[in-house]
């Protein structure tokens, strides 16, 4: 529901919404677990698991850790640094 409401904000698209939701799950744990589609693809490219529930379990169901992972994956993708982790 939050994602749908955020889409009503002019200029905020799916990518921005995904980054926003991933980043705030540390402060709003009920959003966790959340990894946007692009971060899941980045995780798979890096050789990490891209299954949301499995990742959340591996992180001891920590919303804080999930938020950090989302931010890290987004940073790696936006800076085009995926090949540094092969």
For each residue, the residues with C-beta under 8 A, 3 or more apart:
1: 4 5
2: 5 6 21 31
3: 6 7 17 21
4: 1 7 8
5: 1 2 8
6: 2 3 9 12 17 20 21
7: 3 4 12 13 14 17
8: 4 5
9: 6 12
10:
11:
12: 6 7 9 16 17 20
13: 7 16 17
14: 7 17 18
15: 18 19 36 38
16: 12 13 19 20
17: 3 6 7 12 13 14 20 21
18: 14 15 21 22 36 37 38 39
19: 15 16 22 23 36 70 74
20: 6 12 16 17 23 24
21: 2 3 6 17 18 24 25 31 34 36
22: 18 19 25 34 35 36 39 66 67 70 71 74
23: 19 20 26 67 70 71
24: 20 21 27 28 31 67
25: 21 22 28 29 31 32 33 34 63 66 67 70
26: 23 29 63 64 66 67 68
27: 24
28: 24 25 31 63
29: 25 26 32 63
30:
31: 2 21 24 25 28 34 63
32: 25 29 56 61 62 63 66 67
33: 25 52 53 55 56 61 63 66
34: 21 22 25 31 52 66 70
35: 22 39 40 43 50 52 55 66 69 70 73
36: 15 18 19 21 22 39 40 70 74
37: 18 40 41
38: 15 18 41 42 74 77
39: 18 22 35 36 42 43 69 70 73 74 77
40: 35 36 37 43 44 50 52
41: 37 38 44 45 50
42: 38 39 45 46 73 74 76 77 82
43: 35 39 40 46 48 49 50 55 73
44: 40 41 47 48 50
45: 41 42 82
46: 42 43 73 76 82 85
47: 44 85
48: 43 44 55
49: 43 54 55 58
50: 35 40 41 43 44 55
51: 54 55
52: 33 34 35 40 55 56
53: 33 56 57
54: 49 51 57 58
55: 33 35 43 48 49 50 51 52 58 59 66 69
56: 32 33 52 53 59 61 66
57: 53 54 60 61
58: 49 54 55
59: 55 56 62 65 66 69
60: 57 65
61: 32 33 56 57
62: 32 59 65 66
63: 25 26 28 29 31 32 33 66 67
64: 26 67 68
65: 59 60 62 68 69
66: 22 25 26 32 33 34 35 55 56 59 62 63 69 70
67: 22 23 24 25 26 32 63 64 70 71
68: 26 64 65 71 72
69: 35 39 55 59 65 66 72 73
70: 19 22 23 25 34 35 36 39 66 67 73 74
71: 22 23 67 68 74 75
72: 68 69 75 76
73: 35 39 42 43 46 69 70 76 77
74: 19 22 36 38 39 42 70 71 77 78
75: 71 72 78 79 81
76: 42 46 72 73 79 81 82 85
77: 38 39 42 73 74 80 82
78: 74 75
79: 75 76
80: 77
81: 75 76 84 85
82: 42 45 46 76 77 85 86
83: 86
84: 81
85: 46 47 76 81 82
86: 82 83
